[in-house]
Every structure is written in C-alpha cells, then in structure tokens.
Amino acid sequence: MATTNNLTTTYAGEFAGKYISAALLSGKTLAEGNLTVVPNVKFKQVMKKVSTNGIVKDATCDFDPTSTLTLTERILQPEEFQVNLQLCKKDFRSDWEAVQMGFSAFDNLPPSFSDFLIAHVADKVSQKMEQNIWNGTNANAGEFDGFKTTLLADADVVDVAGQASTSANVAAEIGKVADAIPSAVYGNEDLVIYVPSNIHRNYIRSLGGFGANGLGAAGTNDQGNQWYNMGNALSFDGLEIVHAPGLASDTMIAAEKSNLFFGTGLMADQNEVKVIDMADIDGSQNVRVVMRFTAGIQHGIGSDIVLYS
C-alpha cells in the first residue's frame, strides 16, 4: 500500500508573518482599522504621554518659562502565546477534497491541506484575539488584559454607570456616553464609540422604528426594520458607532482610535508556523499545527476615554 504523502511544512520569517498576521489581524476590530496597530514589538515599547498646563501667558519683554510640561509613559508589552493542536486528517478530508473539486462553498480556501489547516486555525485565533482585546483577563490562560480591564484600573478614565440595554432605552444610554466625552477630544476625527453586539443590535432596531426619543414607527428613511443592510455606517449625534464583538454586553467605550493600541511582534523573524504530518512518525492520521506569536493592548491618555459599564 502506498504511503501517505508527507505534509510536514514549516513557514518561517516573512511567510510566518503573513500567516500570523492573518490570524491576529482578521478579527473585526483590527481588520477594520479600529485600533492603532504597533507591529514589531520585540519585548516592550514605551508609549510617551505629554501634558501641559496653561501655555498661553500674558506677554512680557523677557523669556518666562512659567508653563509646566509633564512627561509620563505607559508600557506596551505584548505577551507570548502559542497554538499546539493535533487534528485528525480523516475529520477534514471531505472538506479538503471539496476544495480540490472546486465546490463553490469552499472556493476561497487554498487548494492544499496544510494551508487549509492553517486557515482553520487562523480563524479560531482571530476570534480569540477579538475577545482578548476588549474583554480579556491576564489571569486566564490564553488571554491578556483587555481594554475593559485596563480602563477599569485607570482612575483617570471617565466612568459612566450603565444598565441593561433594550431597543427602547439604547439611544438614551449611548447618549450618556456621548455626554461624558471630554471637551478636549470631542469632535476629533478619529473619536468613536465602541459598542458590543447587543447594543449594536438594539440601536439598529431602535432606528427601524418603535424606539423612544421620537424616532417614530416608520424608522430611518421610513423603511422600518428593512432600513439596515449591515453595510451602513452607524452614528450617534455625529459620533461614529463602531461594532466591537469582543466587548462584553452592555459595555461601551468612547475613545480616539489613535489612543488605543494593539501591539505584536507578528513580523519578527522568529515567528513560525508548522504543520507536521505525524504519519511518518507514529503511523497515525494526525496532523499537528504549531504557532507562536505575541499580542497585547495598551491605552494612552486615560482622561480622554469614557468607559460605560
């Protein structure tokens, strides 16, 4: 009987960076550019913060350096993570053969079993990273502290008490966040309100009619609940609404995209993706997938951020 083709493949350096980049950056938040991505962080990166008091003074004939400049810093230090999976080829063979035969349901997958497995794993990693970014807790295995954790720990962040969201009260609750945004950042181009799935869903429904605050039964453009096709941009009082699926229900964050950072070493040379066919090693039908990467988040100026929870 002919032996099984060996699938052992190693992707290193640039190729690994592409695969790991796909895994880390394909979650909704990062794929849509809703955070500032800081790549190539080998160990840690210092995020400098500068604040001044009133810098405009009454004029005199002399140079009078009476203003105060305060320089502080935050540390962006991505944590190391790994994926060690063992998958049975038998469980995936029907999908793989469908790819080779060109079934339309699988026409976006690469026509090789190793690439198929990497794509499968990358999708799972991207889902986990989306959850970690917003709601992760470092004490849990496979997680780093997400923004909800770090913002709760920062006394400078503007805290707003929330309640359970419904389509009837969602506009009023988002309004609480909008009202709490500091004047120093209100109106900035990249200022957005990040909302979880339940608030996003309730807001869409409220705009379709039957909501509070005079929205009326006909809803947006008199289209009722047919008005939204998941492609339209949402806004509230001129502020962009960003759907962040990783956020916990009934949590909102108002911040500038340039004030929230995601750090990773995804383009570093040591990144490596391995697909190891165990057939020639132990005679099994198992395939092992090994990935290593780093990821972490940090915010800049806490006093410019609103946390609703």
VENQUIGI-V382766 format. One line per field, one symbol per residue. burial: # if it has 24 or more other ideal C-beta (glycine too) atoms within 12 Angstrom, else .. Layout:
burial=???
This chain:
burial=......#.#.#....##.#############..######.#...#.#.#........................#.####.#.#.#.#.#..#...#..#.........#...##########.#############......##########.#.#####.#..#.#..#########.###..#.....###################.#...#...##.......#.....#.#..##############################..#######........########################
